[in-house]
Amino acid sequence: HHRRRHEMSKRRADEDDKVYCVCRGHYDGRFMIFCDACEEWFHGDCVNITPAQARKIDKYECPQCRKKSGGAAAPTPRKDEANKRRKVDTAVEKEKEKEKEKEKEKDKEKEKEKK
């Protein structure tokens, strides 16, 4: 049952010439995986998912849906993705620090005014 959901049936491929995947190609007998978010089929090799990986994934999200959802369902987050996220976090932290500094400055100004 589980496998059927991830691998497209031959019959369906013959009866329609729909395009699928990020590559907008047809179903050509290659392994495909179904995105549970946008309900679109993707060629495993276009989205870097092997049939073995697909069997371990309960709910798969394609790269576009993963971006939208913030990467929660990524099968294995790549290192560069994690680093990108970390960079964003540190940038946010730096902004917060700047804000704190400004607040301190304002407090100092107020103290001067009192005297």
C-alpha positions as CSV (number, residue, x, y, z in Angstrom):
1,H,0.0,0.0,0.0
2,H,2.7,2.4,1.1
3,R,4.8,1.9,-2.0
4,R,1.9,2.3,-4.4
5,R,1.3,5.9,-3.2
6,H,4.9,6.8,-4.1
7,E,5.3,5.1,-7.4
8,M,3.1,6.1,-10.3
9,S,1.2,3.3,-12.1
10,K,2.1,2.5,-15.7
11,R,-1.6,2.6,-16.7
12,R,-1.9,6.2,-15.6
13,A,1.2,7.2,-17.6
14,D,-0.2,5.7,-20.8
15,E,-3.6,7.4,-20.6
16,D,-2.4,10.9,-20.2
17,D,0.4,13.1,-21.4
18,K,0.4,15.4,-18.4
19,V,3.6,17.1,-17.4
20,Y,5.0,16.7,-13.9
21,C,7.8,17.6,-11.7
22,V,10.1,20.7,-11.5
23,C,11.4,19.7,-15.0
24,R,7.9,19.8,-16.4
25,G,8.6,16.4,-18.0
26,H,6.3,13.4,-18.7
27,Y,6.2,10.2,-16.7
28,D,8.8,8.1,-18.5
29,G,9.0,5.0,-16.3
30,R,11.5,6.5,-13.9
31,F,10.8,6.4,-10.2
32,M,8.5,9.3,-9.1
33,I,7.5,10.6,-5.7
34,F,4.2,12.3,-4.7
35,C,4.3,15.6,-2.8
36,D,1.7,15.5,0.0
37,A,1.5,19.3,0.1
38,C,0.9,20.3,-3.5
39,E,-0.2,16.8,-4.7
40,E,2.1,16.9,-7.7
41,W,4.4,14.1,-8.9
42,F,8.2,14.5,-9.1
43,H,10.9,12.5,-10.7
44,G,13.1,11.1,-7.9
45,D,16.3,12.1,-9.6
46,C,15.0,15.7,-10.1
47,V,14.4,16.2,-6.4
48,N,17.3,13.9,-5.2
49,I,15.1,11.2,-3.7
50,T,15.9,7.5,-4.2
51,P,13.2,4.9,-4.1
52,A,14.9,3.6,-0.8
53,Q,14.7,7.1,0.7
54,A,11.0,7.4,-0.4
55,R,10.1,4.3,1.4
56,K,11.3,5.8,4.7
57,I,9.5,9.1,4.2
58,D,6.0,9.2,5.6
59,K,4.9,12.5,4.1
60,Y,7.0,14.0,1.3
61,E,7.2,17.7,0.5
62,C,8.8,18.9,-2.8
63,P,11.4,21.6,-2.8
64,Q,8.9,24.4,-3.5
65,C,6.5,23.3,-0.7
66,R,9.4,22.8,1.7
67,K,10.5,26.5,1.1
68,K,6.9,27.6,1.8
69,S,6.6,25.5,5.0
70,G,10.0,26.5,6.3
71,G,11.7,23.2,5.7
72,A,10.0,21.2,8.5
73,A,9.4,18.1,6.4
74,A,12.8,18.0,4.6
75,P,13.9,14.3,4.5
76,T,17.5,15.3,5.2
77,P,18.3,19.0,5.5
78,R,21.5,19.6,3.5
79,K,24.4,21.3,5.4
80,D,24.3,24.4,3.3
81,E,20.6,24.8,3.9
82,A,21.2,24.6,7.7
83,N,24.1,27.1,7.4
84,K,21.9,29.5,5.4
85,R,19.3,29.4,8.2
86,R,22.0,29.9,10.8
87,K,23.2,33.0,9.0
88,V,19.7,34.4,8.9
89,D,19.4,33.7,12.7
90,T,22.6,35.5,13.5
91,A,21.6,38.5,11.3
92,V,18.4,38.7,13.3
93,E,20.3,38.5,16.6
94,K,22.6,41.3,15.5
95,E,19.6,43.5,14.7
96,K,18.2,42.8,18.2
97,E,21.6,43.7,19.7
98,K,21.5,47.1,17.8
99,E,18.0,47.8,19.1
100,K,19.2,47.1,22.7
101,E,22.1,49.5,22.2
102,K,19.8,52.2,21.0
103,E,17.6,51.7,24.0
104,K,20.6,52.1,26.3
105,E,21.6,55.3,24.5
106,K,18.1,56.7,25.0
107,D,18.2,55.8,28.7
108,K,21.6,57.6,29.1
109,E,20.1,60.7,27.4
110,K,17.2,60.7,29.8
111,E,19.6,60.4,32.8
112,K,21.5,63.5,31.5
113,E,18.2,65.5,31.1
114,K,17.2,64.8,34.8
115,K,20.5,66.3,36.1
